[in-house]
Structure formats: structure tokens, C-alpha cells
Amino acid sequence: MSTPKIPLKLLDPDGGWINAPVHVSELDGQPILLHFWSMACEDCISQFAEVKQWLEVFGPQGLKVIGVDVTRSEQELSDTNAVEDFARRHGLSYPIAVDDGSMAKVYRVTQHPAFLLFNAEGWLRYHLSGRDAAQKVESALRLLMHSQSFTSAAQAP
């Protein structure tokens, strides 16, 4: 299976953004963690604490976290207030795209939560999903961020 680059055009979902929109220019040269979840998913909710912790640890090293709420209703798509309230209640301050399912389909996300980790060049390196995904994501993040630091250091003058 090939490792597709992140299709940046998908980061402009019709449903809108919670917190702040992500602009393509912000992602150049940055490792990206796409975090697919649903408000009705208890496993997703239980893993939000880890996602916030990863952002604290790896954010200063350049990691960008983008949440993707895969909606189940037309109401969520047309009025993002419910998603915004949900994000606020759970302390999610990173950008969140409200997806009608098209992003999930492109990335073959069939289970929530799902974590897609892209390197700084935009290539998909890890696709992890399910109840125990967070445990595996932490290891993947450490490997990816270490290789990113090594690559950056090797290219420094």
C-alpha cells in the first residue's frame, strides 16, 4: 500500500471549522496528526487527554494536531455550535474540521477514534484506529518526531 500525501484541499471541509481554520501554508514542513473522532464515540472521548498531552509535548517540536469531527447529522454540518460546545467542554483547543464523511472516506477511516500521522513532507506514516490506538500513537509520535529532529539537525549548516 502506498503512503499518500495529505490532500490539503480536503482541509477546507464544507462543514466548517471549530477554534481556528487551518491554512495550507501553516502545514508546510510540519508533521501533522489528523485525529478523527465522533461526539458519540466514548473511546474517542476517553483519548482526548492523550491528544492534548501530545500537543503539549510535541507541539514545541513542530507537531500540528488537527481534529476531524466526523458528523452523523445534517444539523451538525449546518450549525457547528453543538461541536463547538462539545470541544469546549472537553478542552479541545486545536483546530477541528467538521467533516461530512468525505475526509474519512478519502483516508479510509472506518473506525473511531482514528489517528493519521504525516511526516513533515506530508507523507502518511501511520494510520492507527480503535480503542487502543492512543497507546500505539504515542510510540509512533516519538519515532516520527525523533526522525524529524534528526533530519533537521543533519540538514543544518
C-alpha positions as a LaTeX table, in Angstrom:
\begin{tabular}{lrrr}
\hline
Residue & $x$ (\AA) & $y$ (\AA) & $z$ (\AA) \\
\hline
Met1 & 0.00 & 0.00 & 0.00 \\
Ser2 & 1.37 & 3.40 & $-0.91$ \\
Thr3 & 1.66 & 6.18 & 1.61 \\
Pro4 & $-0.42$ & 9.05 & 0.21 \\
Lys5 & 0.46 & 12.65 & 0.81 \\
Ile6 & $-2.04$ & 14.68 & 2.75 \\
Pro7 & $-4.56$ & 16.10 & 0.27 \\
Leu8 & $-4.52$ & 19.63 & 1.58 \\
Lys9 & $-7.61$ & 20.63 & $-0.36$ \\
Leu10 & $-9.57$ & 18.38 & 1.99 \\
Leu11 & $-8.64$ & 20.63 & 4.88 \\
Asp12 & $-11.37$ & 23.02 & 3.79 \\
Pro13 & $-14.45$ & 20.97 & 4.63 \\
Asp14 & $-17.87$ & 22.27 & 3.74 \\
Gly15 & $-18.94$ & 21.81 & 7.35 \\
Gly16 & $-16.60$ & 24.45 & 8.72 \\
Trp17 & $-14.02$ & 24.80 & 11.45 \\
Ile18 & $-14.05$ & 24.94 & 15.23 \\
Asn19 & $-11.45$ & 27.07 & 17.06 \\
Ala20 & $-9.50$ & 28.31 & 14.03 \\
Pro21 & $-9.29$ & 27.27 & 10.39 \\
Val22 & $-6.09$ & 25.70 & 9.15 \\
His23 & $-4.40$ & 27.28 & 6.18 \\
Val24 & $-2.27$ & 25.19 & 3.86 \\
Ser25 & 0.72 & 27.50 & 4.40 \\
Glu26 & 0.68 & 26.62 & 8.12 \\
Leu27 & 1.33 & 22.96 & 7.34 \\
Asp28 & 4.36 & 23.23 & 5.09 \\
Gly29 & 7.23 & 21.32 & 6.62 \\
Gln30 & 5.29 & 20.34 & 9.74 \\
Pro31 & 4.42 & 16.85 & 10.96 \\
Ile32 & 0.63 & 16.52 & 11.18 \\
Leu33 & $-1.60$ & 14.37 & 13.37 \\
Leu34 & $-5.13$ & 14.10 & 11.98 \\
His35 & $-7.40$ & 12.91 & 14.78 \\
Phe36 & $-10.74$ & 11.55 & 13.52 \\
Trp37 & $-13.48$ & 11.26 & 16.14 \\
Ser38 & $-17.20$ & 11.46 & 16.66 \\
Met39 & $-19.11$ & 13.10 & 19.50 \\
Ala40 & $-20.98$ & 9.83 & 20.10 \\
Cys41 & $-17.79$ & 7.76 & 20.44 \\
Glu42 & $-16.92$ & 7.02 & 24.09 \\
Asp43 & $-13.48$ & 5.67 & 23.14 \\
Cys44 & $-12.77$ & 8.94 & 21.33 \\
Ile45 & $-13.69$ & 10.99 & 24.38 \\
Ser46 & $-11.52$ & 8.85 & 26.64 \\
Gln47 & $-8.49$ & 9.54 & 24.41 \\
Phe48 & $-8.76$ & 13.34 & 24.28 \\
Ala49 & $-6.45$ & 13.66 & 27.30 \\
Glu50 & $-3.65$ & 11.88 & 25.43 \\
Val51 & $-4.12$ & 14.06 & 22.35 \\
Lys52 & $-3.82$ & 17.22 & 24.46 \\
Gln53 & $-0.71$ & 15.81 & 26.15 \\
Trp54 & 0.91 & 15.02 & 22.78 \\
Leu55 & 0.26 & 18.56 & 21.66 \\
Glu56 & 1.96 & 19.89 & 24.80 \\
Val57 & 4.97 & 17.59 & 24.40 \\
Phe58 & 5.42 & 17.58 & 20.62 \\
Gly59 & 3.84 & 20.91 & 19.66 \\
Pro60 & 7.01 & 22.86 & 20.52 \\
Gln61 & 8.86 & 20.49 & 18.15 \\
Gly62 & 6.51 & 21.41 & 15.30 \\
Leu63 & 3.68 & 18.87 & 15.53 \\
Lys64 & 0.32 & 20.21 & 14.33 \\
Val65 & $-2.81$ & 18.47 & 15.58 \\
Ile66 & $-5.99$ & 18.77 & 13.58 \\
Gly67 & $-9.16$ & 17.21 & 14.91 \\
Val68 & $-11.76$ & 15.91 & 12.49 \\
Asp69 & $-15.27$ & 15.52 & 13.87 \\
Val70 & $-16.99$ & 13.05 & 11.57 \\
Thr71 & $-20.58$ & 14.17 & 11.90 \\
Arg72 & $-23.60$ & 11.97 & 11.85 \\
Ser73 & $-26.23$ & 14.63 & 11.24 \\
Glu74 & $-27.06$ & 17.43 & 8.86 \\
Gln75 & $-27.68$ & 19.67 & 11.88 \\
Glu76 & $-24.03$ & 19.42 & 12.97 \\
Leu77 & $-22.91$ & 20.31 & 9.44 \\
Ser78 & $-25.16$ & 23.34 & 9.14 \\
Asp79 & $-24.77$ & 24.59 & 12.72 \\
Thr80 & $-21.41$ & 23.85 & 14.33 \\
Asn81 & $-22.49$ & 25.15 & 17.75 \\
Ala82 & $-23.00$ & 21.63 & 19.12 \\
Val83 & $-19.50$ & 20.62 & 18.02 \\
Glu84 & $-18.06$ & 23.87 & 19.37 \\
Asp85 & $-19.76$ & 23.33 & 22.75 \\
Phe86 & $-18.53$ & 19.73 & 22.81 \\
Ala87 & $-14.96$ & 20.82 & 22.05 \\
Arg88 & $-15.08$ & 23.49 & 24.77 \\
Arg89 & $-16.44$ & 21.02 & 27.36 \\
His90 & $-13.57$ & 18.63 & 26.59 \\
Gly91 & $-10.87$ & 21.31 & 26.46 \\
Leu92 & $-10.04$ & 20.84 & 22.78 \\
Ser93 & $-8.27$ & 24.00 & 21.70 \\
Tyr94 & $-6.63$ & 22.78 & 18.49 \\
Pro95 & $-8.32$ & 23.30 & 15.10 \\
Ile96 & $-11.20$ & 20.94 & 14.38 \\
Ala97 & $-12.67$ & 20.34 & 10.95 \\
Val98 & $-16.32$ & 19.35 & 10.83 \\
Asp99 & $-16.43$ & 16.57 & 8.25 \\
Asp100 & $-19.46$ & 15.27 & 6.40 \\
Gly101 & $-17.65$ & 11.96 & 5.95 \\
Ser102 & $-15.74$ & 12.86 & 2.79 \\
Met103 & $-12.38$ & 13.24 & 4.57 \\
Ala104 & $-12.95$ & 9.99 & 6.44 \\
Lys105 & $-13.73$ & 8.25 & 3.16 \\
Val106 & $-10.58$ & 9.53 & 1.43 \\
Tyr107 & $-8.41$ & 8.38 & 4.33 \\
Arg108 & $-10.30$ & 5.08 & 4.69 \\
Val109 & $-11.28$ & 5.85 & 8.26 \\
Thr110 & $-13.91$ & 3.29 & 9.18 \\
Gln111 & $-13.43$ & 3.18 & 12.93 \\
His112 & $-13.21$ & 5.88 & 15.61 \\
Pro113 & $-11.01$ & 7.13 & 17.03 \\
Ala114 & $-8.50$ & 7.14 & 14.19 \\
Phe115 & $-5.11$ & 8.80 & 14.12 \\
Leu116 & $-3.25$ & 9.54 & 10.90 \\
Leu117 & 0.30 & 10.74 & 11.34 \\
Phe118 & 2.04 & 12.51 & 8.45 \\
Asn119 & 5.71 & 13.43 & 8.36 \\
Ala120 & 6.96 & 16.96 & 7.62 \\
Glu121 & 7.00 & 16.20 & 3.89 \\
Gly122 & 3.30 & 15.35 & 4.03 \\
Trp123 & 3.56 & 11.57 & 3.65 \\
Leu124 & 1.30 & 9.31 & 5.68 \\
Arg125 & 3.46 & 7.24 & 8.01 \\
Tyr126 & 0.97 & 5.79 & 10.49 \\
His127 & $-2.76$ & 5.00 & 10.36 \\
Leu128 & $-3.98$ & 3.73 & 13.72 \\
Ser129 & $-7.53$ & 3.33 & 14.93 \\
Gly130 & $-9.71$ & 1.82 & 17.59 \\
Arg131 & $-9.95$ & 1.56 & 21.34 \\
Asp132 & $-6.22$ & 1.01 & 21.95 \\
Ala133 & $-4.93$ & 3.34 & 19.25 \\
Ala134 & $-3.65$ & 6.01 & 21.63 \\
Gln135 & $-1.09$ & 3.63 & 23.12 \\
Lys136 & 0.35 & 2.96 & 19.67 \\
Val137 & 0.20 & 6.59 & 18.58 \\
Glu138 & 2.47 & 7.73 & 21.39 \\
Ser139 & 5.23 & 5.35 & 20.20 \\
Ala140 & 4.69 & 6.39 & 16.58 \\
Leu141 & 4.91 & 10.07 & 17.54 \\
Arg142 & 8.17 & 9.53 & 19.39 \\
Leu143 & 9.67 & 7.70 & 16.40 \\
Leu144 & 8.47 & 10.26 & 13.89 \\
Met145 & 9.47 & 13.31 & 15.93 \\
His146 & 12.89 & 11.79 & 16.63 \\
Ser147 & 13.46 & 11.17 & 12.91 \\
Gln148 & 12.23 & 14.72 & 12.14 \\
Ser149 & 14.71 & 16.17 & 14.66 \\
Phe150 & 17.49 & 14.01 & 13.28 \\
Thr151 & 16.70 & 15.04 & 9.70 \\
Ser152 & 16.55 & 18.73 & 10.63 \\
Ala153 & 19.81 & 18.53 & 12.56 \\
Ala154 & 21.51 & 16.72 & 9.68 \\
Gln155 & 20.45 & 19.45 & 7.26 \\
Ala156 & 21.55 & 22.34 & 9.48 \\
Pro157 & 24.68 & 24.21 & 8.31 \\
\hline
\end{tabular}
